[in-house]
Amino acid sequence: MTASQHMIQANGLRFRVLADGPPDGELVLLLHGFPEGAESWTRQIDAIARSGALAVAPDMRGYGRSDAPSTVEDYRLDALVEDTAQIIKAFGRERAHVAGHDWGAMVAWYFAAAHPEMTYTLTVLSVGHPAALADAVTNDADQKKRSEYVRLFLMEGKAESVLADDDFRRLRGMFGGKLPNSVVDGYVRSLSRPGRLTAGLNYYRANLSREQWWAGLRANLNITTATVLVWGDQDPALGKQQAEKSADHVAADFRLEVLEGAGHWLQFERPAEVNRSLIQVLSK
């Protein structure tokens, strides 16, 4: 199967989405992170469609061919949550299985807390519950060290310069050789357009505290949806504590799946296991 490309209207913006699967199948919404795009889910879209569900992966606001609002405040989590709700409704649905990676995972956590009635199941990759991550960056020296990169990302102008220098060498280096060069080249082409790298960095700037980084997201998010967290034990940015303590914040069935030897880019590093996790929740 091959995903088709669509432009849809949601929350006052145009979003480009990749979609595949039967139109009447259960909807699985796949939210990407920084610095990626809908293509990060290509292998999962195919597997989900083959399982009989409708897989939809949008370019999040600011990315790819989706609209990119111009102010930092346009990227606050409440706006990103509303994007998610309206994309689901744009496909004529009232509920979806929601999955996310990196910032997409953060949005998915907040969406499940704000709209439990719209969330069949929650599957998050790499990023634990926001409160668990906030506690870890405050109390765990290991997580604080892993999160040092946030200091740069919050510096307007300097972060753009550092990441874009020498044909985006440092941004390319973030992927650690785990993604095909053609995919990375596509991300770089997209982010090299005027304002687009800033849009991606605005996810950090709109939502994180300059002094406390992830600790600024400490929130009482009540998760009542069955949840799976898939975490690679070699993730350079997100450590063990934030993954393991996420269970404390989910008042529903919760499963932590640890992928030994895996890093951060799980959809590419371990596609078979990620696909299995996404499809298993559909069958329950």
HUJOFEN-V340316 format. One record per backbone hydrogen bond with DSSP energy under -0.5 kcal/mol. NH is the residue of the N-H (numbers start at 0). CO is the residue of the C=O. Records with the same first field share a line. If there is no record, write none. Layout:
NH: CO / CO
This chain:
3: 18
5: 16
7: 14
9: 12
12: 9
14: 7
16: 5
17: 56
18: 3
19: 54
24: 21
27: 53
28: 26 / 96
29: 55
30: 28 / 98
31: 29 / 57
35: 32
39: 36
40: 37
41: 38
44: 40
45: 41
46: 42
47: 43
48: 44
49: 45
50: 46
51: 48
52: 47
53: 25
54: 19 / 52
55: 27
56: 17
57: 29
58: 15
59: 57
61: 66
62: 59
65: 62
66: 13
73: 70
74: 71
75: 72
78: 75
79: 75
80: 76
81: 77
82: 78
83: 79
84: 80
85: 81
86: 82
87: 83
88: 84
89: 85
90: 86 / 87
91: 88
92: 87
95: 117
96: 26
97: 95 / 120
98: 28
99: 122
100: 30
101: 124
103: 100
104: 101
105: 101
106: 102
107: 103
108: 104
109: 105
110: 106
111: 107
112: 108
113: 109
114: 110
117: 114
118: 115
119: 95 / 117
121: 225
122: 97
123: 227
124: 99
125: 123 / 229
126: 124
127: 125
131: 128
132: 128
133: 129
134: 130
135: 131
136: 132
137: 133
138: 134
139: 135
140: 138
143: 139
144: 140
145: 141
146: 142
147: 144
148: 145
149: 146
150: 147
151: 147 / 148
152: 148
153: 149
154: 151
155: 153
157: 155
158: 154
160: 156
161: 157
162: 158
163: 159
164: 160
167: 163
168: 164
170: 162
171: 167
172: 168
173: 169 / 170
174: 171
175: 172
177: 174
182: 179
183: 179
184: 180
185: 181
186: 182
187: 183
188: 184
189: 185
190: 186
191: 187
192: 189
195: 192
196: 190 / 192
198: 194
199: 195
200: 196
201: 197
202: 199
203: 200
204: 200
205: 201
206: 202 / 203
207: 203
208: 212
212: 208
214: 211
215: 212
216: 213
217: 214
220: 218
221: 219
222: 220 / 248
223: 221
226: 252
227: 121
228: 254
229: 123 / 227
230: 228 / 256
232: 258
233: 261
234: 231
242: 238
243: 239
244: 240
245: 242
246: 243
247: 244
248: 245
249: 246
250: 222 / 248
251: 249
254: 226
256: 228 / 254
257: 255
258: 230 / 256
259: 257
261: 258
265: 263
267: 264
268: 264
269: 265
273: 269
274: 270
275: 271
276: 272
277: 273
278: 274
279: 275
280: 276
281: 277
282: 278
283: 279
